[in-house]
Amino acid sequence: MQIIWLGHGSFRIEIGGEVLLIDPWINGNPMMEGQDTEAALAGATQILVTHGHFDHTNDIVEISQKTGAPVSAIFELAALLTGQGAKEGHAFNKGGTVRFGEASVTLVPASHSSSMQVEGKTTYTGMETGLVIRGDGHTIYFSGDTCIMADMAWIGEYFQPDIGIFSAGGYYTMDMEQAAWAARKYFDFKTVIPGHYRTFPALEQSAQVLAEGLPGVDVIEPQVLQPITV
């Protein structure tokens, strides 16, 4: 399995023979400036979207049309993106699981907000979500944009993920200290990777606090387009 950060809250996960793009944001993403965008998208088989907001949805239709990858998300958001021209994937809901070859993805709760600008109006796009991704002998908890929430207790106990990818930049989501607390309390991770940070001045610029708060856990600060192999 390879986990590749595309900057901000965007990730590319190569798992079970699939290439999953999660919340891919390329155009206007400060961390993708000067990067090899073709490599970021190459071979994509599926696009997963956790919630509305420009930094997660602005490029979805364009990337889907360019790569031919179908888009899957919570029902309302998937329907909206498909209506805008994205290739149809799964319009499922929390608790639902879809399978892509040898990989599977389950929608789980997050606690955030979710909207898009549609024809100049702020439009509700269904509830925000996280993802549980299984394949290649691993289980990933992808928090999506969220604060600490009690649902993490059952997610950790039921799915027993060994890898956590946390939106942990603060301001819009939990920060590094909160993410470390949640990881200790609710999960038994072997590996933790932060995201949704370093992009803007308002966000945390380092994961040092996260690493210090998780002794014995392999906390990996990702670098854009540099694969993390697990």
Secondary structure, DSSP 8 states (H G I E B T S, - for coil): -EEEE-STT-EEEEETTEEEEES---TT-GGGTTS-HHHHHTT--EEE----SHHHHTTHHHHHHHH---EEEEHHHHHHHHHTT--EEEEE-TT-EEEETTEEEEEEE--S--EEEETTEEEE----EEEEEEETTEEEEE--S----THHHHHHHHH--SEEEEE--SSSS--HHHHHHHHHHH---SEEEEES-SSSTTS----HHHHHTSTTSEE----TT--EE-
